[in-house]
Amino acid sequence: MLGIPSFKPKFHNNAESFKNEFDKTLSELMGKKIEKFWLMWNIKKDEWLADGPVVLEIDEKRFEFTAYQLDEFSMTINSFELSEKLDWYGGGDEIPLAWKENPKAELRNSLNRTIKGINILTYDFYEENNESEYVLIGVEFVLEKESESDKENFFSIYNGLDQNEINNTELEVKNQIKRMEITSYKS
């Protein structure tokens, strides 16, 4: 799926189910550092293919994040090899793809900073209609600040309307974002 033959993401659209599955795993990342990240890169156009997973290396494990449709989000761990040949739905040489390590300069500054917090992000699509229905859209890593005025202390991966988006600042959208904090896991 998504250009990776062996990739089998498990999508969630509910923050509670995502938290139930990954609370322990994510809480164990507190105090660790994002060492590297990889993006699926279109070699011909020299640009990020935002439909492919975003891969983070933390504590010698690869965490693969994928947004899909408008309200689905997946996290898998070491589920495929980065050396595996990529083929975007049979596009072959028309869409030559490779994994590119740390390609976004603004996010390279987020590497090797201690993870101080992790939030599951939800978004209210219906806020303007005075109805609320928060859906899971992503994960936000809160990193140690380099200075008190540092506002680029995040590594967020979230659904950008059927493709991945990544950012190094706190995601805010007119009071439509709610965060579900990951805290120390209690069994």
N, C-alpha and C positions, 0 to 999 in steps of 0.2 A: 504494500500500500504506500501511496505518496512517493513513488519512485524507488522504494526499497523493497525488493522482493520478500525478504523475511520479516518485515516489520508488521506487527500486529498490535496497534494501539488499542487501549481499552478506554473508550470515551465515557466521560461523565458530563451531565449537565446540571447536576445538583451539588452544591458545595458541601452539604452534609455527607453525601456518599463518598465524595473525594476525600474529605477529612477522615472519615471512618477508615478508608483504605490506607491512607498515607500519613496519618498523624504521627505515628511512631517513627517512620522513616524520615519525615521532614524534621521532627524535633531533634533527631540525632545529628542533624547538620548544623545546629547552633554551635557557634564557636569555631566552625571550619571555614574554609575559604574556597571561593570559586577560582579554580586554577586556570582553566581554559574554557573556551566555548567554540562551537563549530556551527556554521550555517551552511545550508545547501546553496551552492553557488552556480549560477549559470555562466559557464566559461565564455561562451560566445558573446554574451552581452556584458560580461564583467559586472554582474549584479546579483544580489541576494534573491533567491527564489523563496519568497516568504510563505509559500504553501508547504514547504518541507519542514521537518522538525527542527527545533532549536535544541542543541545538545550542550549541556554543561558538564564539566568534569569537576567533581567535588570529592575529596577524600578517596581518590583513585577509582571512583565509580563514575559512569556516564549516566546522566539523567536526561531523558529525551522528553521534550514537551511539544505538544502539538495542539493547535486550535483547528477546529473543523466545523463546517456549517456556521451558523450564527451563535450557537449555544452549547458547543461540545468542546471538551478539553481533556487531554490525556497526558499522563506521566508514566513513562516506563523506565526501567533501569537495565542498562547493559543488554538491551533486547536485540541489537543488531551490531554488526561490525562496521566501523567506518571505512574499512577497505572494500566492503561489498560494492559491486558495480551498481551505479544508479541509472535508472531508466524511467523517465517521467511518462508513465502510461504508454509505453511503446514508442516514445518520441525519438529514441536512439540518438544518432548524431545530430538530429535537428535541434535537440535541446541537450547539449553536452553539459553534464553536471559533475561536480566534485565537492567534497567537503572542504571548506576554507576555515582555517583556524584563526580565531580572534580578528575577524575582518573589519569590525566597526570600531573606529578610534574612540568614540565616546564611551563605548562599553569596555574597552581595554583598561580604562581607568578604574573600573570596578573590580578588576581581578586582584586576587591576593589580599583582599580586605576581609576582615572577620565578619561572618554572618551574625548579626545581633538580633535579628527577628525574621520571621517568615509569616506572610499573610496569604490567605486564599482570597482572591478577588472575586466579587460578585457585582453584577450590573443590573440596574432596574430599567428594563426596556420600556416600561409602561408608566413611568413617573409623570409624564405630561398629561396622562388621562386620569390622574388621581387614583390610579390603581397601582399596586406594587407587585412585582413578580421578579425577584432577584434570581438571576441565573449565574452559574459559574462561568467566569471568563479567563481566569489565569492565576498565576502565582507571583508574589512580590518578595524578593529577598531584600531585607533592610541591612545595609552594610555599615561598618564603622565609618565615621566621618573623618576626613583628613583635617578639617578645621571646623569651628563652630558655625561658620557661614556656608559650609558645604551642603549643597542641595542635590548633588549628583551622587548620592550614596545609596542608590537602588539598582537592582537588576531585576526588571519586571518582564515577564513573558505573558502575553495575554492575547485574547481573540480580537483581532482587528477586522471584524466582519468577514469571516470565512478565510482568514489567513493569519499567520502569526505576526505579532507586533512585539518589539522589544524597546525598552526605555531605561534610562539611568536616573530618572527623576520620579518623584511620587506621582502616581496616576490620579488625576482628579477630573471629574466630569460632572459639573452642576449637581452636586449632592446625589448622584446616581450610583456612586461606587460605595460599596460596603466591604469591610475587611473582616475576615474571620482569622483571628490570630492563632498561630501554632504555638503552643507552650510546651513546657516539659511534659513528656508523655507519662501518663499514669495508666498502668494496665488494670 
